[in-house]
Amino acid sequence: MTVVTALLPVEEGDSLPPDLLTEGEWAYLATLRHPRRHAESKAARLAAKWACHHLINAGGGSKGRPFRLRRTDILSCDAEVFSTMEVIRRSSADDARPRLLGARVPGEVSLSLAHAEGLAGAMVGWGNPVGLDIEGRRSKKLSPQEWSWREALAKTGVLGPINLFYLLDMQIEIFPRGGNSRVLRSPQLPPYCRAEMATSHRTRLAITEVEISWDQPDQMSNFLQMKE
């Protein structure tokens, strides 16, 4: 399936015009008291809108090779593209994945956001659940790469509600698939779905993209219905 992942430095996103976000997005950002978290969330939303626009108009990218944006990439788009899209948080306690809504956004678009140590990003896909994670320093038990594998998989939503200890104890195996793609296997995954992942690096950061695929189309439909 087609996906687009876009990364945007937080300081560049923070300097962009306010009209690129909606009133609803600004209302959410106002609830974030820490200035750094505010700036990270703003940049991640801008990356999400750029990625969705690119997916719809230019096709997908390649997992493991995210687009590395600058503020000029955002400004080169029509401002209306951004102002008519909105990233919202789901209200369900069982599904915290963000959604991207708007007249320009097809209903089957899936979204994952991430940010860490001055870098924000978004992964957008057609229908299949996606998960993006950016990690810097982590616990002694897991390296940034090992943690990013787990959290990106968790962000797809197929594992249901999770907590820190669940991630630490998650058993996973990584198998090469060809090129930059790998297959991630875990006993915690439902038996009817597969997780394809790619990991890239930027300085000290590990960046993992995961896309879930299904053995049969009706299994994806059943999953999406359960999440509504």
Secondary structure, DSSP 8 states (H G I E B T S, - for coil): --EEEEEEEHHHHHTS-GGGS-HHHHHHHTT--SHHHHHHHHHHHHHHHHHHHHHHHH---BTTB-EE--HHHHHTS-HHHHHTEEEEE---TT---EEEEETTS-TTEEEEEEEETTEEEEEEEESS-EEEEEE-S--SSS-HHHHHHHHHHHHTSTT-S--HHHHHH---EEEEEETTEEEEE-TTS-TTEEEEEEEEEETTEEEEEEEEEESSHHHHHHHHHHH-
